[in-house]
Amino acid sequence: MLVRFSTRYGQLTMFGDAGTRMLKLLGHSGTIPGAIVSADLPAALASLKAGIEREGHQPAPEPGARVPTVEELDADPRRAPVSLRTRAVPLIELIETAVARNADLMWERG
């Protein structure tokens, strides 16, 4: 499953598990589809940023992904899992643009 986030000014698609995790960090239940109106976006963005500060070092969930062993990472550092913080950057930028331009954030299955 994919989750597509969109505003009037852009869109982005995430893997379902990572997208659902972002929704929960935004303070939402994680149900898809859904939306946050522009008036509520600043608080949701603050919640997302606080959650990323708290949990951002953890690998983002990926469906069926196996976490590589230390030996595998030493042999090939490119196999390191992508952190939640890294996956959140495009969503944070999308939401910051929506806040600046008074737009709503919507999401649906991708």
Backbone as JSON, one array per atom type, in Angstrom:
{
  "sequence": "MLVRFSTRYGQLTMFGDAGTRMLKLLGHSGTIPGAIVSADLPAALASLKAGIEREGHQPAPEPGARVPTVEELDADPRRAPVSLRTRAVPLIELIETAVARNADLMWERG",
  "N": [[0.84, -1.17, 0.0], [0.4, 2.29, -0.65], [0.68, 5.69, 0.49], [-0.67, 8.72, -0.4], [0.09, 12.0, 0.03], [-1.25, 15.26, -0.19], [-1.51, 18.72, -1.2], [-2.78, 21.89, -2.33], [-0.5, 22.75, -3.48], [1.34, 20.78, -4.0], [2.38, 17.3, -3.97], [3.08, 14.12, -2.42], [4.26, 10.77, -2.23], [4.31, 7.99, -0.09], [5.55, 4.87, 1.26], [3.16, 2.66, 2.69], [3.38, 1.86, 5.51], [5.26, 3.68, 6.55], [3.99, 6.08, 5.89], [1.6, 5.87, 7.38], [2.7, 5.89, 9.93], [3.7, 8.5, 9.98], [1.28, 9.91, 9.88], [0.25, 9.29, 12.39], [2.17, 10.51, 14.0], [1.57, 13.1, 13.34], [-0.56, 13.47, 14.91], [-2.9, 12.31, 14.21], [-5.32, 9.67, 13.72], [-4.46, 7.81, 11.89], [-6.03, 6.77, 9.95], [-7.02, 6.17, 6.58], [-8.69, 7.35, 3.78], [-8.03, 10.85, 4.6], [-7.86, 14.15, 6.16], [-6.38, 17.28, 7.14], [-7.35, 20.38, 8.15], [-6.37, 23.69, 7.16], [-6.23, 25.48, 9.34], [-5.62, 23.82, 11.47], [-3.18, 22.76, 10.84], [-0.63, 23.99, 11.71], [-0.38, 23.11, 14.44], [-0.42, 20.34, 14.05], [1.91, 20.04, 12.53], [3.83, 20.84, 14.41], [3.5, 18.76, 16.22], [4.33, 16.59, 14.63], [7.04, 17.27, 14.19], [7.99, 17.19, 16.84], [7.59, 14.47, 17.39], [9.36, 13.36, 15.54], [11.77, 14.28, 16.55], [11.82, 12.79, 18.86], [11.64, 10.11, 17.94], [13.0, 9.9, 15.57], [15.49, 8.74, 14.92], [15.08, 6.08, 14.58], [14.66, 3.29, 12.33], [12.56, 3.74, 9.49], [9.42, 2.13, 9.13], [9.1, -0.54, 6.84], [7.25, -2.44, 4.56], [7.47, -5.86, 5.07], [10.21, -5.75, 5.31], [13.49, -6.77, 6.24], [15.61, -6.25, 8.91], [18.94, -5.47, 8.43], [21.86, -7.33, 9.5], [24.58, -6.4, 11.71], [27.0, -7.22, 10.62], [26.31, -7.43, 7.91], [25.77, -4.75, 7.35], [28.3, -3.65, 7.8], [29.67, -4.81, 5.69], [28.33, -3.76, 3.5], [27.49, -0.65, 3.55], [25.44, 0.74, 2.3], [23.15, -0.62, 2.71], [21.97, 0.17, 5.01], [19.11, 0.9, 6.98], [16.65, 3.37, 6.11], [16.16, 6.25, 8.01], [13.4, 7.35, 10.08], [13.39, 10.09, 10.39], [14.69, 10.99, 8.06], [12.86, 10.14, 6.1], [10.76, 11.78, 6.77], [11.37, 14.38, 5.97], [10.52, 15.37, 3.28], [7.72, 15.44, 3.71], [7.47, 17.21, 5.86], [8.38, 19.55, 4.6], [6.36, 19.83, 2.64], [4.13, 20.27, 4.3], [4.95, 22.62, 5.64], [4.92, 24.42, 3.5], [2.18, 24.34, 2.92], [1.16, 25.44, 5.31], [2.26, 28.02, 5.18], [0.9, 28.98, 2.98], [-1.72, 28.76, 3.61], [-3.19, 26.33, 3.15], [-4.97, 23.18, 2.96], [-4.14, 19.85, 4.14], [-4.29, 16.75, 2.62], [-4.81, 13.19, 2.41], [-4.62, 9.98, 0.84], [-5.1, 6.59, -0.31], [-2.42, 5.42, -2.31]],
  "CA": [[0.0, 0.0, 0.0], [1.06, 3.58, -0.66], [-0.12, 6.8, 0.99], [-0.38, 9.93, -1.16], [-0.2, 13.25, 0.72], [-1.34, 16.33, -1.18], [-2.04, 20.03, -0.93], [-2.93, 22.58, -3.62], [0.82, 23.15, -3.95], [2.22, 19.66, -4.25], [2.0, 16.0, -3.43], [4.16, 13.17, -2.22], [3.8, 9.41, -1.97], [5.15, 7.21, 0.84], [5.13, 3.52, 1.56], [2.05, 2.68, 3.63], [3.74, 1.82, 6.92], [5.9, 4.96, 6.9], [2.95, 7.11, 5.8], [0.72, 5.73, 8.53], [3.46, 6.35, 11.1], [3.72, 9.97, 9.9], [-0.05, 10.38, 10.27], [0.13, 9.18, 13.85], [3.01, 11.56, 14.57], [0.84, 14.35, 13.13], [-1.65, 13.52, 15.89], [-4.09, 11.75, 13.59], [-5.51, 8.25, 14.04], [-3.8, 6.98, 10.9], [-6.98, 6.27, 8.96], [-6.83, 6.64, 5.21], [-8.25, 8.71, 3.52], [-8.26, 11.84, 5.64], [-7.39, 15.5, 5.89], [-6.21, 18.23, 8.23], [-7.62, 21.7, 7.58], [-5.25, 24.63, 7.29], [-6.18, 26.07, 10.68], [-5.05, 22.83, 12.4], [-1.87, 22.28, 10.37], [0.53, 24.36, 12.53], [-0.29, 22.22, 15.6], [-0.06, 19.01, 13.55], [3.32, 20.11, 12.15], [4.6, 20.85, 15.66], [3.43, 17.39, 16.75], [5.19, 15.77, 13.77], [8.44, 17.61, 14.48], [8.31, 16.66, 18.18], [7.68, 13.02, 17.26], [10.59, 13.05, 14.81], [12.87, 14.49, 17.5], [11.76, 11.68, 19.81], [11.75, 8.78, 17.33], [13.56, 10.03, 14.23], [16.67, 7.91, 14.67], [14.65, 4.71, 14.3], [14.38, 3.04, 10.91], [11.15, 3.84, 9.1], [8.9, 0.8, 8.81], [8.88, -0.89, 5.43], [6.54, -3.71, 4.53], [8.24, -7.07, 4.82], [11.66, -5.51, 5.33], [14.29, -7.41, 7.28], [16.69, -5.36, 9.35], [20.23, -6.14, 8.18], [22.73, -7.54, 10.65], [25.74, -5.5, 11.79], [27.99, -7.71, 9.66], [25.85, -7.05, 6.57], [25.96, -3.3, 7.22], [29.74, -3.39, 7.66], [30.08, -5.24, 4.36], [27.7, -2.89, 2.51], [26.8, 0.4, 4.31], [24.25, 1.22, 1.58], [21.99, -1.4, 3.15], [21.44, 0.72, 6.25], [17.72, 1.34, 6.83], [16.41, 4.81, 6.08], [15.55, 6.65, 9.28], [12.13, 8.04, 10.05], [13.74, 11.51, 10.22], [14.97, 11.21, 6.64], [11.62, 9.99, 5.35], [9.83, 12.86, 7.13], [11.78, 15.68, 5.41], [9.63, 15.89, 2.24], [6.4, 15.72, 4.27], [7.6, 18.46, 6.63], [8.45, 20.65, 3.63], [5.03, 19.97, 2.05], [3.25, 20.87, 5.3], [5.38, 24.0, 5.86], [4.39, 25.19, 2.37], [0.73, 24.44, 3.12], [0.93, 26.39, 6.4], [2.59, 29.36, 4.69], [-0.06, 29.4, 1.95], [-3.07, 28.55, 4.14], [-3.81, 25.22, 2.42], [-5.27, 21.95, 3.7], [-3.36, 18.65, 3.81], [-5.14, 15.59, 2.44], [-4.09, 11.96, 2.08], [-5.43, 8.88, 0.35], [-4.29, 5.46, -0.77], [-1.72, 5.83, -3.54]],
  "C": [[0.89, 1.25, 0.0], [0.11, 4.61, -0.07], [0.31, 8.04, 0.21], [-0.85, 11.14, -0.36], [-0.28, 14.34, -0.34], [-1.9, 17.61, -0.57], [-2.29, 20.66, -2.3], [-1.57, 22.84, -4.25], [1.79, 22.01, -4.18], [1.66, 18.37, -3.69], [3.23, 15.14, -3.25], [3.58, 11.83, -1.84], [4.82, 8.7, -1.09], [4.65, 5.78, 0.88], [4.11, 3.58, 2.69], [2.43, 2.72, 5.09], [4.38, 3.13, 7.37], [4.87, 6.08, 6.87], [2.0, 7.07, 6.98], [1.42, 6.19, 9.8], [3.52, 7.88, 11.13], [2.37, 10.54, 10.33], [-0.23, 10.35, 11.78], [1.0, 10.24, 14.55], [2.38, 12.94, 14.38], [-0.29, 14.52, 14.14], [-2.96, 12.98, 15.35], [-4.16, 10.26, 13.92], [-4.77, 7.32, 13.08], [-4.75, 6.4, 9.87], [-6.75, 6.94, 7.61], [-8.13, 6.38, 4.46], [-8.55, 9.63, 4.69], [-7.71, 13.19, 5.24], [-7.2, 16.26, 7.2], [-6.41, 19.61, 7.61], [-6.49, 22.65, 7.94], [-5.12, 25.22, 8.69], [-5.53, 25.13, 11.7], [-3.66, 22.36, 12.01], [-0.69, 22.74, 11.21], [0.71, 23.45, 13.76], [0.12, 20.81, 15.18], [1.42, 18.97, 13.16], [4.21, 20.1, 13.39], [4.63, 19.45, 16.28], [4.34, 16.45, 15.95], [6.66, 16.02, 14.09], [8.87, 17.08, 15.84], [8.47, 15.14, 18.13], [8.95, 12.6, 16.55], [11.8, 13.25, 15.72], [12.97, 13.31, 18.47], [12.13, 10.35, 19.16], [12.49, 8.77, 16.01], [14.75, 9.17, 13.91], [16.31, 6.48, 14.3], [14.43, 4.51, 12.8], [12.89, 3.19, 10.64], [10.65, 2.44, 8.76], [8.72, 0.62, 7.32], [8.22, -2.25, 5.4], [7.46, -4.87, 4.2], [9.75, -6.91, 4.87], [12.32, -6.23, 6.5], [15.41, -6.45, 7.62], [18.01, -6.08, 9.16], [21.04, -6.3, 9.46], [23.89, -6.54, 10.61], [26.8, -5.92, 10.77], [27.6, -7.33, 8.23], [26.04, -5.55, 6.33], [27.43, -2.94, 7.06], [30.22, -3.74, 6.25], [29.52, -4.31, 3.27], [26.88, -1.81, 3.24], [25.56, 0.95, 3.61], [23.0, 0.48, 2.01], [21.37, -0.86, 4.42], [20.0, 1.2, 6.04], [17.61, 2.86, 6.84], [15.67, 5.21, 7.36], [14.21, 7.35, 9.05], [12.35, 9.53, 9.81], [13.97, 11.83, 8.74], [13.7, 11.12, 5.81], [10.65, 11.13, 5.61], [10.14, 14.19, 6.44], [10.84, 16.17, 4.31], [8.23, 16.23, 2.76], [6.43, 17.01, 5.08], [7.62, 19.65, 5.68], [7.08, 20.9, 2.98], [4.08, 20.67, 3.03], [3.65, 22.32, 5.58], [4.88, 24.91, 4.72], [2.89, 25.39, 2.52], [0.4, 25.45, 4.21], [1.16, 27.82, 5.9], [1.55, 29.88, 3.7], [-1.51, 29.11, 2.34], [-3.84, 27.47, 3.38], [-4.04, 24.03, 3.34], [-4.31, 20.85, 3.26], [-4.35, 17.49, 3.72], [-4.28, 14.36, 2.17], [-5.11, 10.91, 1.69], [-4.5, 7.72, -0.01], [-3.7, 5.82, -2.13], [-1.85, 4.89, -4.66]]
}
